Amino acid sequence: MSPSVSPHFFSEKEVARHCTKDSCWVLLGTRIYDVTGFLRMHPGGEALILRRSGTDISRELEGPPHRHSENARRWMEQYYIGELDRDSTQGRQTLKERRKTPEHMREEEVSGASLCSKVDPKTDLVDWEKPLAWQVGHLGEKYDTWVHQPVDRPIRLFESPLMEASTKTSWYMVPLVWMPLVFYLSWNCYTILAKEQTRVFLTTEYSFLVHKYTFPLFFMLGMFLWSFIEYCIHRFVFHMRPPGHNYYLITLHFLLHGQHHKSPFDGSRLVFPPGLASPVIGGFYLLIRWLFPEGLGLSLFVGGLCGYVLYDMIHYYLHYGSPHKGSYMYGLKAYHVKHHFEHQRAGFGITTTFWDHPFNTLIPDETFEKSQ
């Protein structure tokens, strides 16, 4: 809410009524926030917020178990809708004034759909009414800080509807396009290996036969290799630090991954569109075919392709899923959210934290003083 606009006041009874999945409000002191749209995104699960609906969550933000980052607090401000009115006289006056307003207008004032307007165009560094792709390069040295201050609003990259549409896709398009290819290539691999003509030469004189029953082993090895490639791409490509003076590298970074960090819950850009992913996947295919014998290389490739599909599905789930507390996915979701909101230079593993250990990029566990 813009500082120039007088805040809306709500009585304690009004706040208490908003305690369901359809309408959930919380307090920070006397400040009221409508977090309905954030429930399914919350890494701790929606039940954690619902149990505290209508109450002051200031202590929960400080932890334990989790001390929320400055980015998380800044994110929270997008859901601000008004102030708590503890003065009963003033409260009755506020209610009376609100009754004069038509019901549909009152709902519009606090609806989640209007939250995107909470970004103040006068203080932000970009014009949100225009495509961002050609703006971000002008941010220069300010870009790195700006792009890692996430907002809950859609992003438009290009003016052209065709170019804009090519950057978006539904999550189910990834398995719909790539899994039939995984099944086909798996059968093809098994058929090639069954001919017992695939040999791996260790020296010019010594080689060994790759048996058809070793296909599952090489398939799993391909998935394991993909997890390493996933880590490297995320760390060294997606999280490169473009020089502040280089307009084109800043733009490239924003198109590749920066837009995802700026708007981490934009559901249309959480997985890679198959059309854009195809050249990269094709490049990996040609490289593996060049390095390894046909049956072996194809087994590694199809395992890696399956690993990529799982990566995109897991990434989507980490943003929008609600895993059970204590499960592997629950821990992974909390880990990934920390990467977005607090530790952008660590936590590069998506499907696993395995590679963060040897490369010393593991997000550290939080510690709290006993007095807390």
Phi, psi and chi 1 to 4 in degrees:
 res  aa     phi    psi   chi1   chi2   chi3   chi4
   1 MET       -  130.3 -174.8  171.6  -68.4      -
   2 SER   -64.2  140.2  174.4      -      -      -
   3 PRO   -60.4  -24.0  -22.0   32.3      -      -
   4 SER   -76.9  -11.3   61.1      -      -      -
   5 VAL   -98.9  131.0  179.4      -      -      -
   6 SER   -64.5  134.7  -60.3      -      -      -
   7 PRO   -70.3  153.5   26.0  -34.5      -      -
   8 HIS   -82.9  144.3  -62.9  -75.8      -      -
   9 PHE  -109.9  138.9  -72.3   90.1      -      -
  10 PHE  -129.7  141.4  -57.6   91.7      -      -
  11 SER   -76.8  165.1   69.0      -      -      -
  12 GLU   -62.1  -35.6  -68.0 -179.2  -19.2      -
  13 LYS   -65.4  -39.4  -72.5 -175.0  176.8  179.6
  14 GLU   -63.2  -43.6  -79.1 -175.7  -69.6      -
  15 VAL   -63.8  -42.6  174.1      -      -      -
  16 ALA   -62.8  -26.9      -      -      -      -
  17 ARG   -70.3  -19.7  -74.4 -156.9  -59.0  -94.1
  18 HIS   -97.3   80.6  -64.3  -90.4      -      -
  19 CYS  -136.8   31.2   57.3      -      -      -
  20 THR  -125.8  173.3   66.8      -      -      -
  21 LYS   -62.6  -28.8  -71.1 -176.9  179.3 -178.5
  22 ASP   -79.8  -20.8  -62.6  -37.4      -      -
  23 SER  -159.9  105.8 -177.1      -      -      -
  24 CYS  -126.6  119.3 -179.9      -      -      -
  25 TRP  -115.6  147.2  -66.8    4.5      -      -
  26 VAL  -134.9  169.1  -65.5      -      -      -
  27 LEU  -120.7  147.8  -62.5  163.1      -      -
  28 LEU  -125.0   96.9  -79.6  179.4      -      -
  29 GLY    69.0 -117.7      -      -      -      -
  30 THR  -104.0    1.2   59.4      -      -      -
  31 ARG   -84.4  134.9  -64.5  172.3   65.2   82.5
  32 ILE  -108.7  137.0  -56.1  171.8      -      -
  33 TYR  -129.2  133.2  -60.3   82.9      -      -
  34 ASP   -94.3  102.0 -180.0   -1.3      -      -
  35 VAL  -103.0   20.6  -65.7      -      -      -
  36 THR   -54.7  -47.4  -50.3      -      -      -
  37 GLY   -70.7  -12.5      -      -      -      -
  38 PHE   -96.8   -9.2 -178.1   67.0      -      -
  39 LEU   -53.1  -52.4  -73.2  177.1      -      -
  40 ARG   -74.1  -15.2   63.9  178.4  -62.0 -158.0
  41 MET   -86.1  -21.4  -52.9  176.4 -164.1      -
  42 HIS   -61.6  125.2 -174.2 -116.1      -      -
  43 PRO   -63.3  -24.3   20.4  -32.4      -      -
  44 GLY   -85.8   -1.4      -      -      -      -
  45 GLY    95.9  151.9      -      -      -      -
  46 GLU   -68.9  -28.3   58.0 -175.1   33.6      -
  47 ALA   -62.8  -31.8      -      -      -      -
  48 LEU   -63.3  -38.3 -157.8   61.8      -      -
  49 ILE   -79.1  -41.0  -60.5 -179.2      -      -
  50 LEU   -60.1  -35.7  -75.7  171.9      -      -
  51 ARG   -65.5  -21.7  -74.2 -159.7  -60.1  -91.3
  52 ARG  -109.6   12.0  -66.3  165.3  174.0   80.6
  53 SER   -61.6  139.2   58.9      -      -      -
  54 GLY    78.3    3.5      -      -      -      -
  55 THR  -119.0  167.7   64.7      -      -      -
  56 ASP   -80.9  121.2 -171.6  -10.5      -      -
  57 ILE  -104.6   20.5   60.6  169.8      -      -
  58 SER   -57.6  -43.7  -60.0      -      -      -
  59 ARG   -67.2  -36.4  -67.2 -173.7   62.5 -178.6
  60 GLU   -64.5  -32.4  -79.3   73.9   10.2      -
  61 LEU   -67.2  -28.9  -72.1 -174.7      -      -
  62 GLU   -82.4  -21.0  -69.4  -61.9  -34.3      -
  63 GLY    83.0  178.1      -      -      -      -
  64 PRO   -72.3  169.3   28.1  -31.7      -      -
  65 PRO   -85.0  -10.6   31.9  -36.5      -      -
  66 HIS  -139.2  125.2  172.5   59.2      -      -
  67 ARG   -88.3  116.0 -178.4 -177.7  -66.4  110.7
  68 HIS   -73.0  140.9  -69.3   66.1      -      -
  69 SER   -76.1  170.6   65.9      -      -      -
  70 GLU   -62.9  -36.4  -72.5  -57.3  -45.3      -
  71 ASN   -62.8  -38.8  -93.3  -20.1      -      -
  72 ALA   -65.1  -39.3      -      -      -      -
  73 ARG   -69.0  -38.9  -62.8  166.9 -168.3  -89.3
  74 ARG   -65.1  -39.4 -172.0 -178.5  -64.9  109.1
  75 TRP   -60.2  -40.0  178.0  -83.0      -      -
  76 MET   -59.3  -34.3 -176.6   77.7  170.8      -
  77 GLU   -64.5  -18.5  -69.9  -53.9  -49.8      -
  78 GLN   -67.0  -19.4  -63.5  174.6  112.3      -
  79 TYR  -102.0    7.2  -55.2  114.8      -      -
  80 TYR   -66.8  131.0  171.9   72.5      -      -
  81 ILE  -126.0  -13.5   57.5  172.2      -      -
  82 GLY   165.0 -166.9      -      -      -      -
  83 GLU  -119.6  152.0  -61.8  -73.1  -29.6      -
  84 LEU   -81.5  130.3 -179.2   64.8      -      -
  85 ASP  -104.8  101.8 -170.8   -5.7      -      -
  86 ARG   -87.8  -11.6  -71.2 -161.1  172.5  100.4
  87 ASP   -78.5  112.7 -173.2  -25.4      -      -
  88 SER   -60.8  -37.8   58.6      -      -      -
  89 THR   -65.5  -48.7  -57.3      -      -      -
  90 GLN   -66.0  -32.7 -174.2  177.7   -6.2      -
  91 GLY   -63.3  -42.8      -      -      -      -
  92 ARG   -65.4  -36.9  -74.9 -167.0  -63.6  -88.5
  93 GLN   -64.4  -41.5 -176.6 -179.7    3.2      -
  94 THR   -63.4  -43.7  -56.6      -      -      -
  95 LEU   -63.0  -39.5  -73.8  170.1      -      -
  96 LYS   -63.7  -43.0 -176.7  177.5  179.8 -179.5
  97 GLU   -64.3  -38.0  -69.6  173.3   -8.6      -
  98 ARG   -69.1  -29.4  -77.0  173.3   55.6   78.5
  99 ARG   -68.9  -21.9  -71.6 -167.6 -172.3   99.7
 100 LYS   -75.3  -16.4  -66.1  178.9 -179.1  179.0
 101 THR   -90.7  133.1  -53.7      -      -      -
 102 PRO   -55.0  146.0  -24.6   32.9      -      -
 103 GLU   -57.5  -43.5 -178.2   67.9   25.1      -
 104 HIS   -66.1  -27.9   70.9  -81.3      -      -
 105 MET   -75.1  -35.7  -66.6 -176.9   65.2      -
 106 ARG   -65.8  -40.3  -62.8 -154.1  -57.9  -91.7
 107 GLU   -64.9  -37.1  -70.2  -61.0  -36.0      -
 108 GLU   -65.0  -31.9 -175.7  178.7  -11.8      -
 109 GLU   -60.9  -32.8  -69.9  173.1   -5.7      -
 110 VAL  -119.4   10.2  -62.6      -      -      -
 111 SER   -72.5  151.3   69.0      -      -      -
 112 GLY   -62.7  -26.3      -      -      -      -
 113 ALA   -65.9  -22.9      -      -      -      -
 114 SER   -94.4    2.8   64.1      -      -      -
 115 LEU   -66.4  -26.3  -64.7  175.6      -      -
 116 CYS   -61.9  -24.6  -68.0      -      -      -
 117 SER   -74.6   -3.8   62.6      -      -      -
 118 LYS   -70.5  -15.1  -62.9  -59.8  175.2   66.4
 119 VAL   -73.3  122.0  175.5      -      -      -
 120 ASP   -84.4  111.3 -169.9  -15.1      -      -
 121 PRO   -62.9  -19.8   22.6  -32.1      -      -
 122 LYS   -76.5  -26.1  -65.2 -179.1  179.7  178.9
 123 THR  -108.1  -16.3   58.6      -      -      -
 124 ASP   -78.4  163.6 -154.3    9.9      -      -
 125 LEU   -92.4   -7.3  -60.7  176.0      -      -
 126 VAL  -128.4  162.8  -63.4      -      -      -
 127 ASP   -94.7  105.9 -174.8  -10.5      -      -
 128 TRP   -71.5  -10.2  -71.2   93.3      -      -
 129 GLU   -82.9   -7.9  -59.6  -59.0  -41.2      -
 130 LYS  -121.3  158.6  -61.1  177.6 -179.4  178.8
 131 PRO   -57.7  142.4  -24.1   33.7      -      -
 132 LEU   -89.9  -20.2  -63.1 -173.1      -      -
 133 ALA   -53.8  -40.6      -      -      -      -
 134 TRP   -96.2    2.8  -45.5  126.4      -      -
 135 GLN   -94.7  -39.6  -64.5 -172.8   60.8      -
 136 VAL   -62.3  -29.6  -66.2      -      -      -
 137 GLY   -62.6  -23.7      -      -      -      -
 138 HIS   -82.0   -6.6  -63.5  -64.9      -      -
 139 LEU   -71.8  -22.7  -63.2 -178.6      -      -
 140 GLY    59.9 -129.5      -      -      -      -
 141 GLU   -65.6  -19.1  -60.9  -67.8  -17.5      -
 142 LYS   -80.2  -12.6  -63.1  178.7 -179.3  178.9
 143 TYR   -60.9  -46.9  169.6   74.7      -      -
 144 ASP   -60.7  -41.0 -169.2   65.9      -      -
 145 THR   -69.7  -43.7  -60.2      -      -      -
 146 TRP   -61.9  -45.2  175.4   84.6      -      -
 147 VAL   -70.4  -20.4   81.0      -      -      -
 148 HIS  -101.1   21.2  -70.5  126.3      -      -
 149 GLN  -113.6   88.4  -67.0  177.0  -14.6      -
 150 PRO   -66.9  151.5   23.0  -32.4      -      -
 151 VAL  -130.5  155.3  -64.1      -      -      -
 152 ASP  -101.9   79.6 -175.6   11.8      -      -
 153 ARG  -160.3  152.0   60.2  174.8  -63.3  134.0
 154 PRO   -69.8  154.4   25.0  -33.3      -      -
 155 ILE  -118.2  134.6  -76.4  179.9      -      -
 156 ARG  -107.0  124.0 -174.5  175.0 -177.2   87.7
 157 LEU   -91.2  -43.4  -65.3  177.2      -      -
 158 PHE  -126.2  152.5  -59.0  105.4      -      -
 159 GLU   -73.3  -37.7 -174.4   68.4   37.3      -
 160 SER   -67.2  123.9  165.5      -      -      -
 161 PRO   -59.3  -34.8  -23.3   33.8      -      -
 162 LEU   -68.5  -46.0 -179.1   61.4      -      -
 163 MET   -65.1  -39.5  -69.2 -177.8   65.3      -
 164 GLU   -64.3  -42.7  179.8   69.8    7.7      -
 165 ALA   -65.3  -31.2      -      -      -      -
 166 SER   -70.0  -15.2   69.2      -      -      -
 167 THR   -94.4   -0.4   66.3      -      -      -
 168 LYS  -119.8  151.7  -62.3 -179.5  176.6 -177.4
 169 THR  -163.0  154.8 -169.1      -      -      -
 170 SER   -80.8  151.1  -60.4      -      -      -
 171 TRP   -59.7  -35.6   67.7  -92.6      -      -
 172 TYR   -72.5  -12.7   54.0   80.5      -      -
 173 MET   -67.8  -28.8  -71.8  -57.4  -62.8      -
 174 VAL   -64.7  -55.8  173.3      -      -      -
 175 PRO   -67.1  -30.9   22.4  -33.0      -      -
 176 LEU   -63.3  -36.6 -168.4   64.4      -      -
 177 VAL   -85.9  -44.4  169.6      -      -      -
 178 TRP   -92.9  -29.6  -63.0  116.7      -      -
 179 MET   -66.6  -37.6  -73.8  -49.6  -66.0      -
 180 PRO   -58.4  -36.4  -27.4   36.9      -      -
 181 LEU   -68.0  -36.9 -174.7   60.6      -      -
 182 VAL   -61.5  -45.8  168.0      -      -      -
 183 PHE   -65.2  -42.9  -67.4  130.6      -      -
 184 TYR   -63.9  -48.2  170.2   75.7      -      -
 185 LEU   -67.5  -32.3  -68.5  179.6      -      -
 186 SER   -62.4  -46.5  -64.0      -      -      -
 187 TRP   -64.4  -39.4  174.6 -108.8      -      -
 188 ASN   -63.1  -42.3 -164.5   29.4      -      -
 189 CYS   -60.4  -48.1  -76.2      -      -      -
 190 TYR   -61.2  -38.7 -170.3   80.1      -      -
 191 THR   -65.5  -42.3  -57.3      -      -      -
 192 ILE   -65.1  -45.6  -67.3  171.9      -      -
 193 LEU   -67.5  -29.0  -65.8  177.9      -      -
 194 ALA   -66.7  -20.3      -      -      -      -
 195 LYS   -73.3  -12.7  -64.7  178.0 -179.1  178.5
 196 GLU    55.6   44.8  -61.7 -171.6  -10.7      -
 197 GLN  -120.6   -0.2  -64.1  176.2   -5.8      -
 198 THR   -90.7  115.9  -56.9      -      -      -
 199 ARG  -125.6  144.5  -55.8 -169.5   71.6   87.5
 200 VAL  -108.7  120.8  176.1      -      -      -
 201 PHE   -92.3  117.4  -74.9   84.4      -      -
 202 LEU   -83.1  -37.1  -59.0  179.5      -      -
 203 THR  -135.6  179.5   66.5      -      -      -
 204 THR   -67.8  -18.6   54.5      -      -      -
 205 GLU  -110.0  -21.6  -63.0 -179.9   -6.6      -
 206 TYR  -117.6  132.3 -179.7   76.0      -      -
 207 SER  -147.1  166.7   65.9      -      -      -
 208 PHE  -135.1  151.6   66.2   88.9      -      -
 209 LEU   -82.4  134.7  178.6   68.1      -      -
 210 VAL   -92.0  107.4 -179.8      -      -      -
 211 HIS   -79.2  154.5 -160.7  -86.1      -      -
 212 LYS   -63.1  -27.2   62.4 -178.6  179.5 -179.3
 213 TYR   -77.4   -5.8  -64.7  120.0      -      -
 214 THR   -88.0   -2.9   60.7      -      -      -
 215 PHE   -54.9  -47.5  169.3   70.9      -      -
 216 PRO   -58.1  -35.7  -23.9   35.0      -      -
 217 LEU   -64.0  -47.5  174.5   64.3      -      -
 218 PHE   -71.4  -29.9  -71.6  110.9      -      -
 219 PHE   -61.9  -47.4 -176.5   93.7      -      -
 220 MET   -67.2  -35.0  -65.3  -57.2  -63.8      -
 221 LEU   -63.6  -38.8  179.5   59.0      -      -
 222 GLY   -62.4  -39.6      -      -      -      -
 223 MET   -64.6  -40.7  -67.2 -173.5   68.4      -
 224 PHE   -64.5  -42.9 -179.9   72.5      -      -
 225 LEU   -63.7  -35.9  -69.4  175.6      -      -
 226 TRP   -61.6  -39.8  160.8 -103.8      -      -
 227 SER   -59.5  -34.0   70.0      -      -      -
 228 PHE   -71.9  -42.7  177.1   65.6      -      -
 229 ILE   -62.2  -41.8  -65.9  171.1      -      -
 230 GLU   -55.6  -46.7  165.3 -159.0  -46.6      -
 231 TYR   -62.0  -46.6  173.5   87.9      -      -
 232 CYS   -65.2  -43.5  -69.5      -      -      -
 233 ILE   -62.9  -45.1  -68.2  175.7      -      -
 234 HIS   -63.6  -41.8 -167.8 -169.7      -      -
 235 ARG   -78.3  -49.2  178.8  178.7  178.8 -179.5
 236 PHE   -95.4  -20.1  -61.6  110.7      -      -
 237 VAL  -104.7  -57.2  179.1      -      -      -
 238 PHE   -67.9  -29.5  -69.3  169.4      -      -
 239 HIS  -113.6   30.1  -81.4  -86.7      -      -
 240 MET   -64.1  154.7   66.9  173.3  178.1      -
 241 ARG  -103.3   97.8  -81.1 -168.7  169.5 -178.3
 242 PRO   -65.9  137.0   23.7  -31.3      -      -
 243 PRO   -58.4  140.2  -19.9   30.9      -      -
 244 GLY   -62.2  -22.4      -      -      -      -
 245 HIS   -90.9   -5.0   63.6  -87.0      -      -
 246 ASN  -101.9   99.5 -164.2  -47.6      -      -
 247 TYR   -58.8  -42.7  171.3   90.6      -      -
 248 TYR   -72.3  -38.3  -62.5  102.3      -      -
 249 LEU   -69.1  -35.5  -79.7 -178.6      -      -
 250 ILE   -63.4  -45.6  -68.7  176.1      -      -
 251 THR   -61.7  -43.6  -57.2      -      -      -
 252 LEU   -61.2  -44.9  177.0   63.5      -      -
 253 HIS   -61.4  -41.6  176.2  -92.1      -      -
 254 PHE   -65.1  -40.3 -173.3   70.2      -      -
 255 LEU   -69.3  -37.1  -67.1  176.5      -      -
 256 LEU   -73.0  -45.8  -74.9  176.2      -      -
 257 HIS  -150.8  -23.4 -163.3   60.2      -      -
 258 GLY   -60.3  -38.6      -      -      -      -
 259 GLN   -63.1  -29.5   46.7   84.6   16.3      -
 260 HIS   -71.6  -36.5  173.1   55.3      -      -
 261 HIS   -74.4  -30.5  -91.4  -99.7      -      -
 262 LYS   -71.8  -39.3 -170.8   61.6 -177.2  175.7
 263 SER  -129.3   76.6 -178.1      -      -      -
 264 PRO   -68.7  -14.0   24.2  -33.3      -      -
 265 PHE  -112.8   27.1  -66.9  101.3      -      -
 266 ASP   -79.7   99.8 -177.1   -9.3      -      -
 267 GLY   -62.3  -20.3      -      -      -      -
 268 SER   -82.7   -7.6   63.6      -      -      -
 269 ARG  -129.3   31.0  -70.6 -164.3  174.3   99.2
 270 LEU   -93.4  -14.3  -75.8  177.5      -      -
 271 VAL  -127.4  160.1  -62.3      -      -      -
 272 PHE   -82.5  129.0  -79.0   94.4      -      -
 273 PRO   -58.5  132.6  -23.4   33.9      -      -
 274 PRO   -54.5  -35.1  -28.4   36.5      -      -
 275 GLY   -62.5  -39.2      -      -      -      -
 276 LEU   -78.9  -29.6  -61.9  179.6      -      -
 277 ALA   -78.1  -24.2      -      -      -      -
 278 SER   -56.5  -47.3  -65.5      -      -      -
 279 PRO   -60.8  -37.4  -22.6   33.9      -      -
 280 VAL   -68.7  -45.4  179.7      -      -      -
 281 ILE   -63.1  -41.0  -67.9  174.5      -      -
 282 GLY   -62.3  -37.5      -      -      -      -
 283 GLY   -64.3  -41.9      -      -      -      -
 284 PHE   -63.4  -39.0  -83.7  116.2      -      -
 285 TYR   -61.4  -47.0  172.9   76.6      -      -
 286 LEU   -65.2  -38.3  -65.8  175.3      -      -
 287 LEU   -64.4  -46.0  177.6   62.6      -      -
 288 ILE   -67.6  -38.2  -70.0  178.6      -      -
 289 ARG   -63.3  -31.5  -75.7  -67.4  -58.5  -90.7
 290 TRP   -76.6  -32.4  178.3   68.2      -      -
 291 LEU   -85.1  -30.6  -70.0  174.4      -      -
 292 PHE  -126.6  159.0  -59.5   99.2      -      -
 293 PRO   -58.2  155.3  -22.3   32.0      -      -
 294 GLU   -53.9  -54.0 -177.5 -178.7   11.5      -
 295 GLY   -64.2  -42.6      -      -      -      -
 296 LEU   -68.3  -48.0  175.7   58.9      -      -
 297 GLY   -61.4  -40.7      -      -      -      -
 298 LEU   -66.8  -34.7 -156.8   54.6      -      -
 299 SER   -64.9  -43.0  -60.9      -      -      -
 300 LEU   -65.5  -41.2  -66.9  172.4      -      -
 301 PHE   -64.6  -46.3  171.9   77.7      -      -
 302 VAL   -67.6  -33.2   71.9      -      -      -
 303 GLY   -65.5  -41.5      -      -      -      -
 304 GLY   -65.2  -38.4      -      -      -      -
 305 LEU   -64.3  -40.8 -178.8   58.6      -      -
 306 CYS   -63.9  -39.3 -174.7      -      -      -
 307 GLY   -62.1  -37.6      -      -      -      -
 308 TYR   -64.2  -43.7  158.8   69.9      -      -
 309 VAL   -61.0  -44.5  174.1      -      -      -
 310 LEU   -62.7  -38.4  -70.6  176.8      -      -
 311 TYR   -59.0  -49.1  149.5   77.7      -      -
 312 ASP   -64.7  -38.9 -109.5   -6.0      -      -
 313 MET   -68.2  -41.6  -64.3  -60.5   93.6      -
 314 ILE   -65.7  -40.5  -71.8  174.6      -      -
 315 HIS   -60.4  -43.5 -175.6 -137.1      -      -
 316 TYR   -62.4  -42.7 -173.6   89.0      -      -
 317 TYR   -65.8  -35.1 -175.5   75.1      -      -
 318 LEU   -65.1  -24.3  -64.5 -176.4      -      -
 319 HIS   -91.2  -34.5  -78.3  -95.7      -      -
 320 TYR  -121.6   -7.6  -83.4  109.3      -      -
 321 GLY   -82.0  165.6      -      -      -      -
 322 SER  -127.6   76.7  -61.7      -      -      -
 323 PRO   -69.2  155.9   24.2  -32.8      -      -
 324 HIS   -70.0  141.1  -67.2  -67.1      -      -
 325 LYS   -59.5  133.7 -171.9  173.5 -177.7  178.8
 326 GLY    92.4  -11.0      -      -      -      -
 327 SER   -79.6  166.8   66.0      -      -      -
 328 TYR   -60.1  -43.6  173.4   75.1      -      -
 329 MET   -68.4  -30.0  -64.4  -60.1  -68.1      -
 330 TYR   -63.6  -46.5 -176.5   89.8      -      -
 331 GLY   -65.7  -37.6      -      -      -      -
 332 LEU   -68.0  -37.7 -151.5   56.9      -      -
 333 LYS   -64.0  -46.4 -179.7 -179.2  175.7   74.5
 334 ALA   -62.2  -38.2      -      -      -      -
 335 TYR   -64.0  -43.6 -172.5   80.2      -      -
 336 HIS   -71.2  -36.7 -171.9   60.6      -      -
 337 VAL   -65.2  -36.6  170.4      -      -      -
 338 LYS   -61.7  -37.5  -72.7 -179.6 -177.4  179.0
 339 HIS   -61.3  -40.6  165.1   74.9      -      -
 340 HIS   -72.3  -41.0  -89.8  -78.5      -      -
 341 PHE  -100.1  -18.1  -77.5   81.8      -      -
 342 GLU  -140.2  -37.4 -168.0  169.8    4.1      -
 343 HIS  -122.1   69.8  -62.6  -84.5      -      -
 344 GLN   -72.6  -14.5  -66.1   89.4   -0.3      -
 345 ARG  -102.8   19.4  -56.9  -59.2  173.5 -170.1
 346 ALA  -151.4  174.6      -      -      -      -
 347 GLY    67.3   50.5      -      -      -      -
 348 PHE   -84.4  -11.3  -61.3  109.7      -      -
 349 GLY   -74.2  137.5      -      -      -      -
 350 ILE  -106.8  -59.2  -55.6  -64.3      -      -
 351 THR   -78.5  -20.2   56.6      -      -      -
 352 THR  -157.0  153.0  175.5      -      -      -
 353 THR   -94.5    8.6   62.6      -      -      -
 354 PHE   -54.0  -49.6  176.5   84.5      -      -
 355 TRP   -76.1  -15.9  -63.5  106.5      -      -
 356 ASP   -67.9  -24.5  -77.6  -45.9      -      -
 357 HIS   -70.1  -58.8  -71.3  -89.8      -      -
 358 PRO   -67.3  -24.9   23.5  -33.7      -      -
 359 PHE   -97.9    9.6  -68.2  104.5      -      -
 360 ASN    56.8   42.1 -160.9   30.1      -      -
 361 THR  -120.4   21.4   55.5      -      -      -
 362 LEU   -70.9  135.1 -169.0   70.9      -      -
 363 ILE   -70.4  124.6  -65.2  176.9      -      -
 364 PRO   -68.6  149.8   26.0  -34.1      -      -
 365 ASP   -69.8  147.7  -68.1  -29.4      -      -
 366 GLU   -79.7  144.3  -68.9  177.9  -81.3      -
 367 THR  -123.2  146.9   56.9      -      -      -
 368 PHE  -129.6  146.1  -66.7   85.5      -      -
 369 GLU   -68.7  148.9  -61.3  -65.1  -27.0      -
 370 LYS   -61.4  -28.6  -69.6 -176.7  178.2  179.3
 371 SER   -67.1  -21.1   59.3      -      -      -
 372 GLN   -81.4      -  -68.1 -178.2  -45.1      -
